[in-house]
C-alpha cells in the first residue's frame, strides 16, 4: 500500500487524532467508492486509474483498500481526515514500476 497525501494540519491529544487533508491519492488493489463512508469524498471523473484488471471505474478486489481508505478519511466519525477528497490507482502494491506509473496519474 502506498498513500500520497497533501496534508495541511495534524492535531493530536491523548483521546483524539484529527488530520486535515485536502486531497489523498491512494495506491492499493482498489477502493469501493459506493461505500457509504467514502462515496461523498470521491473526486469522481479522473479519480481512478487501473493498472491491473483495466476497469473503467473504481472497485475493490479484496476489501482491504476500502477498509484502509475508510480509516483515513471515512465520513460519520470513522476516519481521521473526513474532510479530504480521494482518488486511487489500482495496482499490486510493492511493484516499484507500477507505483511510479500510478504516481504519474497525479
Secondary structure by P-SEA (a helix, b strand, c coil): cbbbbbcccccccccbbbbbbcbbbbbcccccccccccccccccccccccccccccbbbbccaaaaaaaaaccccccccccccccbbbbbccccaaaaaaaaaaac
